[in-house]
Amino acid sequence: MPVLTVDSITVGFETRRVLDGISFTVNQGDKIAFIGDNGAGKSTLFKTIRGVFTPESGKVILHGNSTVGFLSQNMDEQDLSSATLKPRDMIDTELEIKRIEKEMETDHSRQKMDEYAAVTSRYEAMGGYDYEFRIKEALAGLGLKDISDRTDLMTLSGGEKMRVCLARLIVERPDIMMLDEPTNHLDADAIEWLEDYLSSYGGSVFVITHDRHFIDSFANRVIELDGGHITEYRGNYDSYKKQREEFLKTQKRVVENLEKELTHQLDVKQTMLSHRNISGYHQREKMVDKLASVLEKERSRLPSGENKMSFNVVPEEREGASDKVVIQVKGVSKKFDDGPMVFEDISFELKSGEKLFLAGPNGCGKSTLLSMLRGRIAGFDGSVFISASSTVGFMEQFVPFEDETATCYEELVRRSDLTVTEARSLLARFGFRGDDVFKTINVLSGGERSRLYLCLILEENPDILFLDEPTNHLDIESREILEDALTLYNGAIICVSHDRFFIEKCADKVLGFMGGTAKLYDTYEYYRKAVRKPQVKTETPEAAPVKAKAPALKPRINQAEDRKLRAKKANRIRELEKLIEEKEQEQKVLEEKFVSGEAGKDDYDLYACNAAVIEKMYDEYGSLC
C-alpha cells in the first residue's frame, strides 16, 4: 500500500536542473537506501518532500493520514526548542490535559468529560504514556545512557544532539522515517543497533547514506540519483551492484542500436531528398526527430559520469623480492610525557605489496602510530625499522598543498613530467574536466582536495603509501574506483579507515586496536568478533573437574545506594562526553593551523598530548558504558 508518492518532481537552481521529472512511490514497509554522488541532489529531494523547497513542476502526495519524520545533517533544521527529550506537541498536550483536569474539579459536565477523553486519546495515540521508557531504550541503543527528561539538551555536544533527535524520531514511529546520513555520529556498536532496529521497523524507511555495509543490513530497495534522474533496484547493496551491471549492459546495447538506426534513417532521408521524393523526405524527417528524442531519453538513463574518478593504476616493476620486509615494528609503546599510555607492545611486519589497515575506535592511537611510522612523532619504547631504499607517500585527513593559489593543472605539472595532454587526461580521470582543471586549490571542496591529492600521490607511485581516512569526502562511486585502484597498486599500504566495505575489499591484514594494544587479524570481521567476544577466564586442561554448585542467591541490593552510584556514573559519562567534545574541537582548530602552515612545534606537541588525553577519556567512557 503506498504511503508517499513523488510525482514528476522538477527542481532547479539557476541554470542547473537538480531533479528532472523524478517519480517514485514509497510503499508501507519499504526500506529504501537513497544513493548518488555528492551534490547530486539527494538532500534537495528530501527538502522538497519536507516542503522546504517548492518544485517547479510535479507534486508530493502523502496518502491517507501518513506521517513523515525527518532527520537532517544540519542541526539548525532540528527542533530542540523545547530543550527536553519530549517533542513540543507532546509537552503542549500534557499541559492541555492538566488544564482540563483542573477545570474538571469544578466542571462535571458531559462536554468537559468528552473534551478530556478526546485529548487523552490523542496523547495515547502519540505514545505519550510510555514515551519515557521508549526514549531511554532508544538513547541507550544509540550510546546515550542515563540522559533524563531533565537534561538541558542545549548543553549537549553536536553529535549528542543529533543522536537525541534520532532517538526522538525512532520513538515517534512515523509512517515514513527519512534519515540523512544517520550513521555520521555513531560508533560501531550504535550503528549495529540502528541496523537491527531499522530492519525490524514496521513503518517505511528512506535513508541517504554512503555506508555500504549499512545499506546491506537493512535495505530491500535502492534508489540511485544521477544526472537529475533516478533508477530503482530491488534488494540491498549487493543486489543493486549486480542489477546495475546488467542494466548498464542492456542500456548500452539499446543506445548503440538506436544510434545505428538513427544513422541509417538519416542516410535514407538524405537519399529521398536527393531523389526529390519530398513526401517521403518529410515522413522520414518526422521519424528521425522521434527517433532522436527516444535516443536522448535512453542516453539520459546512463550514468552522467560527471565528477567521477575513473582511473587504473598500471602496475610497475619494483626492485627487490616480493616478500621483502619494508616496515618492521617490535614491542612499540607510546606515552606522552607524564600522560597516560596511548598504546603498548605493538608488533608487526609489512612486506612489499602488502596492504595493512588500522582499525579501532576514535582516540585509540591509530593516527599516532601512523605518525610514528612516518617519523613525525618520536619518544617511544620499542623499535621501528623502515627500508632505507623505499620511497614514501602520505595522505592525511586534511590534505595540505604548498601553494593554495595554484590551479589543479599547475600543481600536477609541477610535481610530474607529464605533457599538457597527459596532465589534462589524468585530471579528467579524477573528475576534473573542462574548466575545473583551472580551479585554484583554495576554492576546492574537501572531496575535490582529496581527489587531487590522490591523483598526485598515485602518479608518484611510492613504494609505501600511508593513508589516513582517504574515503572521508568521497561518494560511493568514487570510493569503489579508489578501491579498485588501490587493489591494483603494487606498493605497500598502511591505511587508517572506518569504512568497513573499503577495509574488507582492500586489506590483506587488519591491525585491530583493543584493550590498549593492537593485534593482527586476517579480516576485519575477525577483529570485530574479537571486540564483541566477552573476556572470560578459561580453565586450564590440568584443572580437576569440580562438582557443580547450586546457583548462589543474588545479594540484596541497597536501592538508595544503587541509585546514587548510577547517578554518579551518569554524571561522569556526561562529563566525559563534554570533555571529549572540547578536546576534539581543539584538535580541529590545530588541524586547520597545520593545513594553513601556521603551526609551530608547540602546536604539534599539544596535538599529540591531546590525542593521548582523548584516548584515555574514551577508555574510561567505554568502561562506564
Disulfide bonds with the S-S distance in Angstrom:
none
